[in-house]
């Protein structure tokens, strides 16, 4: 099963936390973002129990991770699409 794990990190530690999450078994990627959450990680594990253990025992124990994380379970891919964004400053 795949899931997205949304993580909040302490200011100034976001990149370090994302790097530590990337090192964990079962984590496919961890990307830094901005908004309500600081990091979006994609994980693939064998079961809901395995996902729970990954989040509670591994991700939430990384220094700099807030206690609050959000998990969105990947049910199935509905379609393929591309999203682009342009920012002008």
NORCORSUL-V980400 format. One record per pair of residues at least 4 apart in sequence whose C-alpha atoms are under 6 Angstrom apart, sorted by the first residue. I is the first residue (numbers start at 0). J is the second residue. If there is no record, write none. Layout:
# NORCORSUL-V980400
i/j
I/J
I/J
This chain:
# NORCORSUL-V980400
i/j
0/43
0/44
0/45
1/42
1/43
1/73
2/41
2/42
2/71
2/72
2/73
3/40
3/41
3/70
3/71
4/39
4/40
4/69
4/70
5/38
5/39
5/68
5/69
6/36
6/37
6/38
6/68
7/36
7/37
7/65
8/13
8/63
8/64
8/65
9/63
17/29
21/26
21/28
21/29
25/42
25/43
25/44
26/41
26/42
27/41
27/42
28/40
28/41
29/39
29/40
30/38
30/39
31/37
31/38
32/37
32/38
33/37
44/49
51/55
52/56
53/57
54/58
54/59
55/59
59/64
